[in-house]
Amino acid sequence: MAEKNCITVTVNAGEHNRDGCPVNVDVDNRETEALAGGSVTLTDQASGAVIPADLNGDGKTATLLWILDGLTAHQERSYILSSESVESSGGVAFNERDNAIDVTIGGRAFTTFRYGTEGVRPYFFPVLGPGGHLVTRGETSDNSSDHVHHRSLYVAYGEVNDVDVWAEGKNSGRVVHQSFTNKSGGAAVGKIYTENDWVNKAGKKLMSDRQNFRIYNTPETGTIIDLDLTFIASAGDVHFGDTKEGGIISVRVNPLMNASDGGKIENAYGGINEGETWGRRAQWCDYSGSVEGTHVGIAVFDHTSNPRYPTYWHVRNYGLMTTNIFGTGTFEGDQSKDGAYTLKSGEEMNFRFRVLIHAGDVATGQVAQKYHDFINPPAVSVS
C-alpha cells in the first residue's frame, strides 16, 4: 500500500469495452482513515481528469465505488484516490415523503420507491428512461382490469406456502415493508436497503426478505439498478410452488412498448417476442419499444451465482417480463419436472439481478455488452 493520502487504484477493462460501468473494490480502512469517507474523488494519472466516487466502510473494510467510462478492452487506467472535493452533476439524491422516496440522478427525475404498508408490496414507479419517457406501467392502466398487480418494477411470487403473493385477489398475501437498513444517496450510487415480511391475508408471517437496491449515477441512456435479494425462512419452512404466476424480479412495461403493439421482446439467445421467449431459459431478457417517438428499452440480467441459473422467463407480448426459477414443470409442460422448492426453516436463498434502462433496442442499448459489466466486471487493484 502507498501512503494514506496517495492510494493508487488501477482498473483493467479485461475482454470488454467499458462505458457507464459501475466498478467497486474493497480497501483496507487503515489505509483510508485519513479520508473523510462518503464522497471522494479519483484523479486519472494520465489525463488529470477528476471523477466523483463513494467510499463507505464498516470499520475494517471500505468499499470504493465509481462509474467507469471510455475504457477499451485490454486497456488499463490508474487513479489517485483522495478526499479532494469535485463539482459533480449532483449524483444520486433522495427526496423523502410519506411512504415514498423520489430518486434523482444528476438532477433529473428517475424513479420513486413506494413502500406504504397499506399497499400490496413495495415497488418502483414511475421508472423514467431516455428523454424522461416512462418505461414501466404503474398501478393503473388504460384498462384497469388488466393485471392491476403488475406494478412497474417489483418482487413477488404466486405460490408461497400455498398463498398467492403475486396477484391482488381477495385471498392474496402481501409483502409488507418493515424497515430500512440503508437509505443514502451518493456521488456514484444511491442505496435503498429494505427488510420486508411476506404475509397471508390474515397477516400471518410466511417468510421475510431483504431487498437491497443500488441506483447508479449513469446517463439516462444506460441507467442501472442492482438488486441483491435474499429470501429468509424466518417463520418455518417456506414452500415455493411450481407456477407460472410469479417473477422473482418483475417488470410491467409502458403499454406503448408492448410487443403486441409494435414493441419487441428479445432474449440472450436471440429469441424474439413471446413465442420464442416465454417459458425459455436465458441469461437476460429485454423489452423495448417506441414511447412518444423515442425508442427506449429495459433489460433484466440474471447473475451466474443465482440458484438454477439461467432462469426461466414469464414474459408476455402484453407487457410483462419476469424471472421465475420455480415454474419448471409449468414452463416445460411436464409436471414430472416439478420445480417446486422448500427453503428450510432458518435458511436463506440469495439472488443478484441488474436492471438496465437504455436507449433504443438491444443492439443500440448494447445490452449484451452491458451484461458482461455485471457478470465479468473489470479487474481492480489497490496499491
Buried (B, 14 or more C-beta within 10 A) or exposed (E): EEEEBEBBBBBBBBEBBBBBBBBBBEBBBEBBEEBEBEBBBBBEBEEEBBBBBBBBBEEEEBBBBBBBBEBEEEBEBBBBBBBEEBEBEBBBBBEEEEBEBBBBBBEBEBBBBBBEEEBBBBBBBBBBBBEBBBBBBBBEBEEEEBBBBBBBBBBBBBBBBEBBBBBBEEEBBBBBBEEBEEBBBBBBBBBBBBBBBBBBEEEEEBBBBBBBBBBBBBBBBBBBBBBBBBBBBBBBEBBBBBBBBBBBBBBBBBBBBBBEEEBBBBBBBEBEBBEBBBBBBBBBBBBBBBBEEBBBBBBBBBBEEBEBBBBBBBBBBBBBBBBBBBBBBBBBEEEEEBBBBEBEEEEEBBBBBBBBBBBBBBEBBBBBEBBBBBBEBBEBEBE
